[in-house]
Amino acid sequence: MTEHLETNSPTLAEELLGVVQGVDGVMAVYPAQPFWQSIAGAAVAAVTGEQLPLIGLSGHGDGIAVKARIGVGILRPAPEVAREAAAAVRRRLGNKSAVVEILVVKIGQ
């Protein structure tokens, strides 16, 4: 049986944020949509005080698309951390068809 997941669910986004943050080597999670790609969203966030979503969720055919932008430390290779984060998200989603995009946008201490 396939679990139904709501792509606009703040609870799912929060759960997946915790999953990504729990991966060894992930030092930060940045808004899923870069500022320059979401000027309107950034303006609304500035006015309302709402934070831009750190985990992007959208419907993808019969499945779900997940996007996260992370910063990693220097102790583990960035590609390894990104792969592990993507695998952790897929494990959390279970049997649900998913496209998971983890982008490393910063490498530092």
C-alpha positions in Angstrom: 0.0 0.0 0.0 1.4 3.4 -1.0 1.1 6.2 1.6 -0.6 9.4 0.5 1.7 12.4 1.0 0.5 16.0 0.7 3.1 18.1 -1.2 1.8 21.3 0.4 2.0 19.9 3.9 4.1 22.0 6.3 4.4 18.9 8.5 6.0 16.8 5.7 8.4 19.7 4.9 9.3 20.0 8.5 9.9 16.2 8.8 12.1 16.2 5.7 14.0 19.3 7.0 14.8 17.3 10.1 15.9 14.3 8.0 18.2 16.5 5.9 19.6 18.3 8.9 20.3 14.9 10.6 22.7 13.8 7.9 26.3 13.8 9.1 28.1 16.7 7.3 25.1 18.9 6.6 25.9 22.2 8.3 23.0 24.4 7.1 19.9 24.2 5.0 19.1 27.2 2.8 15.8 28.3 1.2 14.9 25.8 -1.5 14.4 28.6 -4.0 17.3 30.9 -4.4 16.5 34.5 -3.5 17.2 35.8 -7.1 14.7 33.2 -8.5 12.0 34.2 -6.1 12.1 37.9 -5.7 8.3 38.1 -5.3 8.4 35.4 -2.6 11.2 37.2 -0.8 9.3 40.4 -0.9 6.2 38.7 0.6 8.4 37.1 3.2 9.9 40.4 4.1 6.5 42.1 4.6 4.8 39.2 6.4 7.8 38.0 8.3 7.3 34.5 7.0 10.5 32.5 6.2 11.0 31.1 2.7 10.6 27.3 2.7 13.8 25.4 3.3 12.4 22.2 1.7 10.7 22.6 -1.6 7.8 20.1 -2.3 5.8 19.7 -5.4 3.6 17.1 -7.1 5.4 15.1 -9.7 3.1 12.9 -11.7 2.1 10.1 -9.4 4.9 11.1 -7.0 6.6 14.0 -5.3 9.5 16.2 -6.0 11.7 17.3 -3.2 14.3 20.1 -3.4 16.8 21.1 -0.7 19.9 23.4 -0.8 22.5 22.6 1.7 25.8 23.8 3.1 28.3 21.1 4.1 31.4 20.9 6.2 34.9 20.0 5.1 35.3 16.7 6.9 33.3 14.7 4.3 33.1 15.0 0.5 30.2 17.2 -0.5 28.9 14.7 -3.1 28.8 11.9 -0.5 26.8 14.2 1.9 24.4 15.1 -0.9 23.8 11.5 -1.9 23.3 10.5 1.8 20.8 13.3 2.3 18.9 12.3 -0.9 18.9 8.6 0.3 17.6 9.7 3.7 14.7 11.6 2.2 13.8 8.7 -0.1 13.8 6.3 2.9 11.4 8.7 4.8 9.1 8.8 1.8 9.0 5.0 1.7 7.4 3.5 -1.4 6.3 6.9 -2.8 7.7 7.7 -6.2 10.1 10.6 -5.6 12.5 12.9 -7.4 14.9 14.2 -4.8 17.2 17.1 -5.7 19.9 18.0 -3.1 22.1 20.9 -4.1 25.3 21.8 -2.3 25.5 25.6 -2.3 28.2 26.1 0.3 31.2 24.2 1.5 32.9 25.5 4.7 33.6 24.8 8.3 
